[in-house]
């Protein structure tokens, strides 16, 4: 009889021990992150649920999306600033890349410079292209106007289309109203970085004035 009683007590203690082991702590109950045990190994260690890490990843992804959207908006605002500097009586925007895409699918024209502009002056017409870049500030006493890949694409575009390409670069201020504006002929760029000393000669003297394009010399200022 005593043996039966001891066996019964042993079963009760065993069940109570299991309940204590799997009972969540107050902190776990509050956060919803509960430890579980890996029974596949003799050295069982608690493995935390990855819910919290998933939340962190989601926050990071959202921040990245916001940053991308903000950069797109700034670039678009600077393009509008450049476009408004052309007198519509003489200049026509023939092409304006949209930069739209979905799941990595985009139009080939998205890889072209931002604008193709045509000047019609009496019986003459001449087209040229502009890639627009706005920078908050200088980096290493200069600016990176594009990636090497972009630069090669723009040069290929210039050659194939037979029209001059210019880099319109705004620095500081706001994209819709930069403090400084530079117009750099693509053919004069040896690489994708230009030092401030070389950049100065391309600065637009009166930033408030509209653009003037010289058909004969193919210069934009």
C-alpha positions in Angstrom: 0.0 0.0 0.0 2.8 2.4 0.9 4.5 1.7 -2.5 1.3 2.6 -4.3 1.1 5.9 -2.4 4.7 6.7 -3.2 4.2 6.0 -6.9 1.1 8.3 -6.9 3.1 11.1 -5.2 5.9 10.6 -7.8 3.5 11.0 -10.7 2.0 14.2 -9.2 5.4 15.7 -8.6 6.5 14.8 -12.2 3.4 16.6 -13.7 3.9 19.6 -11.4 7.5 19.8 -12.6 6.5 19.9 -16.3 4.0 22.7 -15.6 6.7 24.8 -13.9 9.1 24.3 -16.8 6.7 25.4 -19.5 5.1 28.2 -17.5 6.1 31.6 -19.2 7.6 34.3 -17.1 5.7 37.5 -16.6 8.1 39.3 -19.1 7.4 36.6 -21.6 3.7 36.7 -21.1 3.8 40.5 -21.6 5.9 40.6 -24.8 4.4 37.4 -26.4 7.9 36.0 -27.0 8.0 32.6 -25.3 11.0 30.3 -25.0 10.6 26.7 -26.3 13.0 23.8 -25.9 14.7 21.8 -28.6 14.3 18.2 -27.7 16.3 16.9 -30.6 19.6 17.3 -28.7 20.7 16.1 -25.3 21.9 19.6 -24.5 18.5 21.3 -24.7 18.8 25.0 -24.9 16.0 27.6 -25.0 15.4 29.0 -28.5 13.7 32.4 -28.7 10.8 32.9 -31.1 12.0 35.2 -33.9 8.9 37.5 -33.8 10.9 40.4 -32.4 13.6 40.1 -35.1 11.0 40.0 -37.8 9.6 43.3 -36.4 13.0 44.9 -36.5 13.6 43.7 -40.1 10.2 45.1 -41.1 11.1 48.5 -39.6 14.4 48.6 -41.5 12.7 47.7 -44.7 10.1 50.5 -44.2 12.9 53.0 -43.5 14.7 51.9 -46.7 11.5 52.3 -48.7 11.0 55.8 -47.3 14.6 56.8 -48.1 14.2 55.6 -51.7 10.9 57.4 -52.1 12.4 60.6 -50.7 15.4 60.4 -53.0 13.1 59.9 -56.0 11.0 62.9 -54.9 14.1 65.1 -54.6 15.4 64.0 -58.0 12.0 64.7 -59.6 11.8 68.2 -58.0 15.2 69.1 -59.4 14.2 67.9 -62.9 11.1 70.2 -62.7 13.4 73.1 -61.7 15.6 72.5 -64.8 12.6 72.1 -67.1 11.1 75.4 -66.0 14.3 77.2 -67.0 13.6 76.7 -70.7 11.6 79.3 -72.5 8.6 77.5 -74.0 8.5 79.9 -76.9 11.7 78.3 -78.3 12.3 75.1 -76.4 10.2 71.9 -76.5 10.6 68.9 -74.1 10.7 66.0 -76.5 11.5 63.2 -74.0 11.3 63.0 -70.2 12.2 59.6 -68.6 9.7 58.4 -66.0 12.0 56.1 -63.9 9.0 53.9 -63.2 9.4 50.2 -62.6 7.8 47.2 -61.0 9.4 44.0 -59.8 12.6 44.9 -61.7 10.8 45.6 -64.9 11.3 49.0 -66.5 11.4 50.7 -69.9 14.8 50.8 -71.7 14.4 54.6 -72.0 14.7 54.8 -68.2 18.4 54.3 -68.7 18.7 57.3 -70.9 19.5 60.8 -69.7 16.4 62.5 -68.1 15.5 65.0 -70.8 15.7 65.5 -74.5 15.1 69.1 -75.4 14.6 70.7 -78.9 15.4 74.3 -79.7 13.5 75.7 -82.7 14.9 79.1 -83.9 13.4 80.3 -87.1 14.0 77.6 -89.7 16.6 75.8 -87.6 16.1 73.0 -85.1 18.6 71.3 -82.8 18.2 68.7 -80.0 20.3 68.1 -76.9 19.9 66.0 -73.8 20.3 66.6 -70.1 20.9 64.4 -67.1 19.8 66.1 -63.8 21.6 65.6 -60.5 21.0 67.4 -57.2 23.5 67.1 -54.4 23.1 68.2 -50.8 26.8 69.0 -50.5 30.2 68.3 -51.8 32.0 65.0 -51.1 35.8 64.9 -50.9 36.0 68.4 -52.4 34.0 67.4 -55.4 30.9 65.5 -56.6 30.2 62.1 -58.1 28.0 63.0 -61.1 27.0 59.4 -61.9 28.1 55.8 -61.6 30.7 54.5 -64.1 27.9 52.4 -65.6 25.6 55.4 -66.0 28.4 57.5 -67.5 29.1 54.8 -70.1 25.4 54.6 -71.0 25.1 58.4 -71.4 28.1 58.4 -73.7 26.7 55.6 -75.8 23.4 57.5 -76.0 25.2 60.7 -77.1 27.1 58.7 -79.8 24.0 56.8 -81.1 21.6 59.8 -81.1 24.2 62.3 -82.4 23.2 65.0 -80.0 25.2 66.6 -77.1 24.5 65.5 -73.6 24.9 67.8 -70.5 25.0 67.1 -66.8 22.9 69.7 -64.9 24.1 69.6 -61.3 22.5 71.5 -58.5 24.2 71.8 -55.1 22.9 72.7 -51.7 19.7 74.6 -51.0 16.6 72.6 -52.1 16.1 70.5 -55.2 13.5 73.0 -56.3 15.8 75.9 -55.6 19.5 75.0 -55.5 22.1 77.5 -54.3 24.5 76.6 -57.1 23.9 75.2 -60.6 26.5 73.7 -62.9 26.1 72.7 -66.6 28.8 70.1 -67.5 29.2 68.9 -71.1 29.4 65.1 -71.0 32.2 65.0 -73.6 34.5 66.8 -71.1 34.0 64.3 -68.3 37.0 61.9 -68.1 35.4 59.9 -65.2 32.4 60.1 -62.9 34.0 62.4 -60.3 34.8 66.0 -60.7 36.8 68.2 -58.3 35.5 71.5 -57.1 38.4 73.3 -58.9 37.3 71.8 -62.2 33.6 72.2 -61.4 33.8 76.0 -61.0 34.3 76.7 -64.7 30.9 75.1 -65.4 28.9 77.2 -62.9 25.9 79.1 -64.3 26.7 82.8 -63.7 23.2 84.0 -63.1 21.3 81.2 -61.6 18.0 83.1 -61.8 18.1 83.4 -65.6 16.8 80.8 -68.0 18.9 78.5 -70.2 20.5 79.6 -73.5 21.7 77.0 -76.1 24.2 78.0 -78.8 23.4 75.9 -81.9 26.6 76.5 -83.6 28.9 75.7 -80.7 26.5 73.2 -79.0 27.0 74.8 -75.6 24.4 75.2 -72.9 24.5 77.9 -70.3 
